[in-house]
Amino acid sequence: MAETGVMEIADVREAIEWQAQHAEQAFAPCTARVIRAELAILDTDTATGRRMTHWHGLSLADALPLRVAGGLHWLYLAGEDRRLEPVYAGLLTDQNAIDAIVADMAVRFDARLLAWLDGPPQTNEAGRSAGIMAGLLWLSQRLGPRFELNEIGASAGVNTMMGRYFYDLGGVTAGPSLSRMKIVPEWRGPPPPHAKVEIVAVRGCDVAPVDLTDPDEALRLKAYVWADARERMARLDTAIAMAERVPPELVQMDAADFVREMLAAPQEAGVTRALFHTVMWQYLPAETQQAITAMMEEAGARATLERPLAWLALETNRQTFRHELRVRYWPGGEEAAHLAEAHPHGAWVEWFGK
């Protein structure tokens, strides 16, 4: 199927198959087999299967296959059912055998899996912050090095902690060199600018924030990490350990309300107020997207060189399904600059910015 319009897929079987193929293309064949086995759940006499079959909305835009995949992975990580262990390890590849395991798990753990359909995946990937840091380096040359960061859809705040990470972005480094978190994506294209970035304040919001210091909540977050992605799991474990020492500053709040509060707060002179988010915009209602855009543009019209405003977004292009880094800033850059494209989990960044 052409990439254009994939988010409009409503048929659950088509959505599962598309998501499985996407996982294969993202070098996650083990997860792809588990996702494809969700088709077998549809044929079970379970509440989970019935709710999936009669899903109201766009199955792919709602990340329905990934909600179920998260629940199945959680059953394994929590030790409730270890039968998928050889599947996640790549030792069992027979799709019929995997289908049988997943179907039986749906029957045995129907109530547990049903609950995973209630909300979208909480994916929090430190690797995505590589694009945001590159964007800050680019902005630093235009607005100055000092930033106040504000993240919407922060989930557990893994990227809200980005000021504590070390980055090597095509040979350009940023952040504390002794950090336990090393973000070193494969860099494609020219390097970002050599510049200074100083994060003077940072906070985030989410409608359902995850507490990394709570073992149960941390395990749920890990369940959404694809089993093939061992480096991602290692980064998440590192973020959890860092949060135990100094937790990120998160508030439970609607994204539009958070932006409104952010823009109303006093702004320090010589500091760029920056809104940022990664792979979450698609989950916001259209009216919330419109409200945030209007507020940022209105505030941008009032921005000055002494108190600039910036907006960095690493989000999915709904037509191409590529993850694009776009940056707007005020005064002087009202149109979004398309600076980079990136792997959805931060494995690589292709830089276009000058």
One Martini backbone bead per residue (centre of mass of N, CA, C, O) as a GRO file, in nm:
protein
  354
    1MET     BB    1   0.098   0.034   0.020
    2ALA     BB    2   0.077   0.348   0.020
    3GLU     BB    3   0.173   0.590   0.237
    4THR     BB    4  -0.059   0.738   0.159
    5GLY     BB    5  -0.302   0.708   0.413
    6VAL     BB    6  -0.226   0.508   0.648
    7MET     BB    7  -0.373   0.655   0.892
    8GLU     BB    8  -0.669   0.573   0.759
    9ILE     BB    9  -0.673   0.304   0.874
   10ALA     BB   10  -0.946   0.089   0.996
   11ASP     BB   11  -0.881  -0.189   0.941
   12VAL     BB   12  -0.750  -0.417   1.151
   13ARG     BB   13  -0.605  -0.616   0.963
   14GLU     BB   14  -0.453  -0.404   0.799
   15ALA     BB   15  -0.308  -0.275   1.041
   16ILE     BB   16  -0.149  -0.520   1.136
   17GLU     BB   17   0.005  -0.573   0.874
   18TRP     BB   18   0.138  -0.298   0.849
   19GLN     BB   19   0.286  -0.304   1.125
   20ALA     BB   20   0.453  -0.555   1.066
   21GLN     BB   21   0.602  -0.441   0.819
   22HIS     BB   22   0.724  -0.200   0.967
   23ALA     BB   23   0.894  -0.367   1.164
   24GLU     BB   24   1.065  -0.506   0.951
   25GLN     BB   25   1.182  -0.234   0.832
   26ALA     BB   26   1.293  -0.177   1.145
   27PHE     BB   27   1.443  -0.439   1.243
   28ALA     BB   28   1.172  -0.619   1.383
   29PRO     BB   29   1.089  -0.939   1.345
   30CYS     BB   30   0.983  -1.035   1.620
   31THR     BB   31   0.762  -0.823   1.654
   32ALA     BB   32   0.619  -0.879   1.387
   33ARG     BB   33   0.516  -1.164   1.464
   34VAL     BB   34   0.342  -1.073   1.702
   35ILE     BB   35   0.161  -0.879   1.553
   36ARG     BB   36   0.053  -1.083   1.343
   37ALA     BB   37  -0.078  -1.266   1.575
   38GLU     BB   38  -0.326  -1.078   1.630
   39LEU     BB   39  -0.514  -1.211   1.425
   40ALA     BB   40  -0.583  -1.452   1.619
   41ILE     BB   41  -0.750  -1.289   1.827
   42LEU     BB   42  -1.001  -1.234   1.640
   43ASP     BB   43  -1.077  -1.565   1.668
   44THR     BB   44  -1.157  -1.519   1.954
   45ASP     BB   45  -1.347  -1.560   2.262
   46THR     BB   46  -1.300  -1.230   2.330
   47ALA     BB   47  -1.292  -0.909   2.438
   48THR     BB   48  -1.042  -0.826   2.283
   49GLY     BB   49  -1.128  -0.925   2.001
   50ARG     BB   50  -1.392  -0.760   1.984
   51ARG     BB   51  -1.270  -0.477   2.019
   52MET     BB   52  -1.087  -0.491   1.776
   53THR     BB   53  -1.301  -0.553   1.556
   54HIS     BB   54  -1.488  -0.290   1.680
   55TRP     BB   55  -1.328  -0.046   1.621
   56HIS     BB   56  -1.333   0.302   1.691
   57GLY     BB   57  -1.169   0.414   1.419
   58LEU     BB   58  -0.823   0.447   1.357
   59SER     BB   59  -0.621   0.190   1.396
   60LEU     BB   60  -0.342   0.321   1.327
   61ALA     BB   61  -0.362   0.601   1.463
   62ASP     BB   62  -0.422   0.442   1.748
   63ALA     BB   63  -0.220   0.200   1.778
   64LEU     BB   64  -0.346  -0.085   1.819
   65PRO     BB   65  -0.116  -0.299   1.774
   66LEU     BB   66   0.073  -0.166   2.000
   67ARG     BB   67  -0.103  -0.212   2.244
   68VAL     BB   68  -0.098  -0.522   2.235
   69ALA     BB   69   0.208  -0.562   2.225
   70GLY     BB   70   0.254  -0.442   2.506
   71GLY     BB   71   0.091  -0.653   2.665
   72LEU     BB   72   0.256  -0.903   2.579
   73HIS     BB   73   0.531  -0.801   2.682
   74TRP     BB   74   0.448  -0.768   2.978
   75LEU     BB   75   0.393  -1.067   3.040
   76TYR     BB   76   0.693  -1.133   3.009
   77LEU     BB   77   0.841  -0.924   3.197
   78ALA     BB   78   0.653  -1.010   3.455
   79GLY     BB   79   0.623  -1.341   3.440
   80GLU     BB   80   0.333  -1.451   3.347
   81ASP     BB   81   0.450  -1.518   3.039
   82ARG     BB   82   0.722  -1.702   2.862
   83ARG     BB   83   0.651  -1.808   2.561
   84LEU     BB   84   0.792  -1.553   2.397
   85GLU     BB   85   1.098  -1.578   2.430
   86PRO     BB   86   1.183  -1.724   2.154
   87VAL     BB   87   1.067  -1.496   1.982
   88TYR     BB   88   1.234  -1.251   2.092
   89ALA     BB   89   1.512  -1.421   2.025
   90GLY     BB   90   1.467  -1.571   1.730
   91LEU     BB   91   1.401  -1.898   1.760
   92LEU     BB   92   1.096  -1.841   1.686
   93THR     BB   93   0.936  -1.834   1.340
   94ASP     BB   94   0.671  -1.975   1.340
   95GLN     BB   95   0.367  -1.840   1.282
   96ASN     BB   96   0.169  -2.059   1.379
   97ALA     BB   97   0.292  -2.093   1.662
   98ILE     BB   98   0.257  -1.798   1.747
   99ASP     BB   99  -0.045  -1.779   1.713
  100ALA     BB  100  -0.114  -1.989   1.932
  101ILE     BB  101   0.009  -1.843   2.171
  102VAL     BB  102  -0.146  -1.572   2.149
  103ALA     BB  103  -0.431  -1.686   2.162
  104ASP     BB  104  -0.397  -1.816   2.444
  105MET     BB  105  -0.326  -1.554   2.592
  106ALA     BB  106  -0.596  -1.412   2.535
  107VAL     BB  107  -0.762  -1.612   2.702
  108ARG     BB  108  -0.600  -1.611   2.980
  109PHE     BB  109  -0.557  -1.263   2.949
  110ASP     BB  110  -0.802  -1.084   2.878
  111ALA     BB  111  -0.821  -0.855   3.093
  112ARG     BB  112  -0.531  -0.754   3.065
  113LEU     BB  113  -0.537  -0.682   2.758
  114LEU     BB  114  -0.783  -0.496   2.748
  115ALA     BB  115  -0.648  -0.256   2.907
  116TRP     BB  116  -0.439  -0.183   2.667
  117LEU     BB  117  -0.676  -0.032   2.490
  118ASP     BB  118  -0.722   0.250   2.652
  119GLY     BB  119  -0.431   0.340   2.534
  120PRO     BB  120  -0.165   0.468   2.417
  121PRO     BB  121   0.148   0.457   2.371
  122GLN     BB  122   0.437   0.483   2.592
  123THR     BB  123   0.685   0.647   2.430
  124ASN     BB  124   1.033   0.673   2.551
  125GLU     BB  125   1.307   0.819   2.365
  126ALA     BB  126   1.627   0.932   2.389
  127GLY     BB  127   1.716   0.929   2.083
  128ARG     BB  128   1.525   1.169   1.989
  129SER     BB  129   1.702   1.407   2.117
  130ALA     BB  130   1.909   1.450   1.893
  131GLY     BB  131   1.739   1.639   1.715
  132ILE     BB  132   1.688   1.855   1.929
  133MET     BB  133   1.983   1.928   1.981
  134ALA     BB  134   2.044   2.013   1.693
  135GLY     BB  135   1.833   2.240   1.693
  136LEU     BB  136   1.970   2.404   1.922
  137LEU     BB  137   2.234   2.457   1.775
  138TRP     BB  138   2.099   2.615   1.546
  139LEU     BB  139   1.962   2.831   1.730
  140SER     BB  140   2.211   2.946   1.878
  141GLN     BB  141   2.311   3.113   1.624
  142ARG     BB  142   2.035   3.301   1.635
  143LEU     BB  143   1.953   3.334   1.974
  144GLY     BB  144   2.133   3.171   2.151
  145PRO     BB  145   2.235   2.944   2.424
  146ARG     BB  146   1.971   2.997   2.595
  147PHE     BB  147   1.730   2.763   2.754
  148GLU     BB  148   1.375   2.699   2.777
  149LEU     BB  149   1.220   2.395   2.838
  150ASN     BB  150   0.916   2.248   2.676
  151GLU     BB  151   0.721   1.951   2.717
  152ILE     BB  152   0.505   1.762   2.527
  153GLY     BB  153   0.439   1.446   2.576
  154ALA     BB  154   0.660   1.327   2.802
  155SER     BB  155   0.565   1.109   2.987
  156ALA     BB  156   0.858   1.030   3.172
  157GLY     BB  157   1.094   1.246   3.087
  158VAL     BB  158   1.344   1.152   2.920
  159ASN     BB  159   1.378   1.423   2.739
  160THR     BB  160   1.380   1.627   2.977
  161MET     BB  161   1.689   1.508   3.048
  162MET     BB  162   1.890   1.607   2.810
  163GLY     BB  163   2.096   1.791   2.978
  164ARG     BB  164   2.230   1.498   3.096
  165TYR     BB  165   2.343   1.437   2.814
  166PHE     BB  166   2.546   1.283   2.571
  167TYR     BB  167   2.666   1.411   2.249
  168ASP     BB  168   2.718   1.265   1.912
  169LEU     BB  169   2.695   1.473   1.612
  170GLY     BB  170   2.901   1.419   1.374
  171GLY     BB  171   3.134   1.533   1.599
  172VAL     BB  172   2.930   1.692   1.762
  173THR     BB  173   2.925   1.812   2.088
  174ALA     BB  174   2.714   1.754   2.389
  175GLY     BB  175   2.726   1.777   2.700
  176PRO     BB  176   2.816   1.566   2.942
  177SER     BB  177   3.087   1.350   2.918
  178LEU     BB  178   3.005   1.173   3.199
  179SER     BB  179   2.760   1.053   3.110
  180ARG     BB  180   2.561   0.767   3.106
  181MET     BB  181   2.431   0.905   2.856
  182LYS     BB  182   2.470   0.797   2.517
  183ILE     BB  183   2.429   0.990   2.214
  184VAL     BB  184   2.502   0.798   1.899
  185PRO     BB  185   2.418   0.846   1.606
  186GLU     BB  186   2.381   0.799   1.294
  187TRP     BB  187   2.535   1.019   1.060
  188ARG     BB  188   2.381   1.223   0.813
  189GLY     BB  189   2.554   1.434   0.669
  190PRO     BB  190   2.608   1.713   0.793
  191PRO     BB  191   2.684   1.874   1.056
  192PRO     BB  192   2.612   2.047   1.300
  193PRO     BB  193   2.662   2.308   1.472
  194HIS     BB  194   2.900   2.481   1.643
  195ALA     BB  195   2.772   2.510   1.975
  196LYS     BB  196   2.603   2.648   2.243
  197VAL     BB  197   2.423   2.480   2.519
  198GLU     BB  198   2.188   2.614   2.765
  199ILE     BB  199   1.997   2.469   3.020
  200VAL     BB  200   1.802   2.652   3.259
  201ALA     BB  201   1.520   2.502   3.191
  202VAL     BB  202   1.282   2.224   3.273
  203ARG     BB  203   0.968   2.089   3.144
  204GLY     BB  204   0.672   1.873   3.167
  205CYS     BB  205   0.394   1.703   2.999
  206ASP     BB  206   0.098   1.494   3.076
  207VAL     BB  207  -0.197   1.316   3.094
  208ALA     BB  208  -0.002   1.040   3.169
  209PRO     BB  209   0.230   1.019   3.366
  210VAL     BB  210   0.544   0.866   3.424
  211ASP     BB  211   0.702   0.692   3.692
  212LEU     BB  212   1.030   0.593   3.703
  213THR     BB  213   1.032   0.522   4.028
  214ASP     BB  214   0.814   0.314   3.944
  215PRO     BB  215   0.827  -0.011   3.872
  216ASP     BB  216   0.551  -0.050   3.728
  217GLU     BB  217   0.573   0.192   3.532
  218ALA     BB  218   0.843   0.116   3.405
  219LEU     BB  219   0.749  -0.157   3.290
  220ARG     BB  220   0.537  -0.044   3.101
  221LEU     BB  221   0.731   0.119   2.929
  222LYS     BB  222   0.908  -0.128   2.840
  223ALA     BB  223   0.678  -0.281   2.684
  224TYR     BB  224   0.693  -0.071   2.431
  225VAL     BB  225   0.952  -0.199   2.373
  226TRP     BB  226   1.109  -0.357   2.148
  227ALA     BB  227   1.273  -0.656   2.175
  228ASP     BB  228   1.494  -0.595   1.950
  229ALA     BB  229   1.566  -0.319   2.118
  230ARG     BB  230   1.833  -0.321   2.314
  231GLU     BB  231   1.932  -0.027   2.318
  232ARG     BB  232   1.670   0.097   2.418
  233MET     BB  233   1.656  -0.058   2.683
  234ALA     BB  234   1.923   0.051   2.793
  235ARG     BB  235   1.840   0.350   2.794
  236LEU     BB  236   1.600   0.318   2.984
  237ASP     BB  237   1.759   0.210   3.223
  238THR     BB  238   1.930   0.466   3.250
  239ALA     BB  239   1.698   0.665   3.296
  240ILE     BB  240   1.592   0.534   3.552
  241ALA     BB  241   1.850   0.573   3.718
  242MET     BB  242   1.855   0.886   3.690
  243ALA     BB  243   1.568   0.938   3.816
  244GLU     BB  244   1.635   0.828   4.101
  245ARG     BB  245   1.815   1.077   4.163
  246VAL     BB  246   1.667   1.284   3.934
  247PRO     BB  247   1.374   1.380   3.868
  248PRO     BB  248   1.162   1.486   3.657
  249GLU     BB  249   0.968   1.765   3.555
  250LEU     BB  250   0.623   1.693   3.605
  251VAL     BB  251   0.291   1.734   3.462
  252GLN     BB  252  -0.056   1.704   3.480
  253MET     BB  253  -0.157   1.793   3.144
  254ASP     BB  254  -0.275   1.962   2.906
  255ALA     BB  255  -0.117   2.082   2.637
  256ALA     BB  256  -0.264   2.356   2.602
  257ASP     BB  257  -0.245   2.444   2.899
  258PHE     BB  258   0.062   2.438   2.915
  259VAL     BB  259   0.119   2.649   2.695
  260ARG     BB  260  -0.039   2.877   2.824
  261GLU     BB  261   0.129   2.884   3.086
  262MET     BB  262   0.405   2.925   2.958
  263LEU     BB  263   0.337   3.203   2.806
  264ALA     BB  264   0.251   3.355   3.085
  265ALA     BB  265   0.520   3.342   3.189
  266PRO     BB  266   0.797   3.456   3.285
  267GLN     BB  267   1.082   3.585   3.099
  268GLU     BB  268   1.403   3.563   3.056
  269ALA     BB  269   1.652   3.737   2.967
  270GLY     BB  270   1.835   3.568   2.715
  271VAL     BB  271   1.598   3.352   2.678
  272THR     BB  272   1.478   3.076   2.516
  273ARG     BB  273   1.162   2.979   2.449
  274ALA     BB  274   1.087   2.620   2.433
  275LEU     BB  275   0.911   2.404   2.232
  276PHE     BB  276   0.870   2.039   2.261
  277HIS     BB  277   0.841   1.734   2.046
  278THR     BB  278   0.790   1.359   2.018
  279VAL     BB  279   0.589   1.151   1.880
  280MET     BB  280   0.261   1.298   1.955
  281TRP     BB  281   0.075   1.478   1.769
  282GLN     BB  282  -0.125   1.252   1.658
  283TYR     BB  283  -0.278   1.227   1.954
  284LEU     BB  284  -0.402   1.492   1.907
  285PRO     BB  285  -0.645   1.683   1.880
  286ALA     BB  286  -0.723   1.912   1.647
  287GLU     BB  287  -0.798   2.142   1.849
  288THR     BB  288  -0.525   2.132   1.999
  289GLN     BB  289  -0.339   2.191   1.766
  290GLN     BB  290  -0.469   2.466   1.694
  291ALA     BB  291  -0.428   2.606   1.967
  292ILE     BB  292  -0.119   2.589   1.980
  293THR     BB  293  -0.058   2.732   1.716
  294ALA     BB  294  -0.196   2.999   1.784
  295MET     BB  295  -0.035   3.066   2.041
  296MET     BB  296   0.250   3.065   1.914
  297GLU     BB  297   0.196   3.284   1.697
  298GLU     BB  298   0.111   3.507   1.890
  299ALA     BB  299   0.372   3.503   2.060
  300GLY     BB  300   0.567   3.546   1.821
  301ALA     BB  301   0.467   3.840   1.753
  302ARG     BB  302   0.595   3.932   2.053
  303ALA     BB  303   0.870   3.868   2.007
  304THR     BB  304   1.216   3.905   2.099
  305LEU     BB  305   1.555   3.918   2.112
  306GLU     BB  306   1.542   3.901   2.430
  307ARG     BB  307   1.254   3.715   2.388
  308PRO     BB  308   1.242   3.433   2.254
  309LEU     BB  309   1.092   3.186   2.023
  310ALA     BB  310   1.041   2.821   2.009
  311TRP     BB  311   0.986   2.527   1.776
  312LEU     BB  312   1.021   2.176   1.829
  313ALA     BB  313   0.968   1.899   1.584
  314LEU     BB  314   0.943   1.537   1.605
  315GLU     BB  315   0.755   1.413   1.334
  316THR     BB  316   0.504   1.269   1.155
  317ASN     BB  317   0.452   1.230   0.827
  318ARG     BB  318   0.139   1.152   0.697
  319GLN     BB  319   0.242   1.097   0.394
  320THR     BB  320   0.548   0.949   0.441
  321PHE     BB  321   0.635   0.847   0.741
  322ARG     BB  322   0.833   1.054   0.826
  323HIS     BB  323   1.077   1.185   1.051
  324GLU     BB  324   1.059   1.529   1.131
  325LEU     BB  325   1.256   1.819   1.164
  326ARG     BB  326   1.100   2.114   1.296
  327VAL     BB  327   1.164   2.477   1.293
  328ARG     BB  328   1.065   2.754   1.492
  329TYR     BB  329   1.109   3.124   1.506
  330TRP     BB  330   1.113   3.414   1.732
  331PRO     BB  331   1.230   3.632   1.554
  332GLY     BB  332   1.266   3.547   1.183
  333GLY     BB  333   1.109   3.226   1.170
  334GLU     BB  334   0.803   3.154   1.082
  335GLU     BB  335   0.906   2.935   0.912
  336ALA     BB  336   0.956   2.611   0.878
  337ALA     BB  337   1.242   2.419   0.933
  338HIS     BB  338   1.386   2.152   0.753
  339LEU     BB  339   1.653   1.979   0.910
  340ALA     BB  340   1.540   1.670   0.946
  341GLU     BB  341   1.579   1.316   0.965
  342ALA     BB  342   1.455   1.020   1.148
  343HIS     BB  343   1.460   0.774   1.337
  344PRO     BB  344   1.209   0.675   1.552
  345HIS     BB  345   1.463   0.567   1.770
  346GLY     BB  346   1.756   0.715   1.695
  347ALA     BB  347   1.971   0.565   1.506
  348TRP     BB  348   1.927   0.815   1.301
  349VAL     BB  349   2.053   1.113   1.123
  350GLU     BB  350   1.940   1.352   0.876
  351TRP     BB  351   2.104   1.639   0.770
  352PHE     BB  352   2.004   1.973   0.629
  353GLY     BB  353   2.114   2.185   0.776
  354LYS     BB  354   2.329   2.495   0.799
   0.00000   0.00000   0.00000
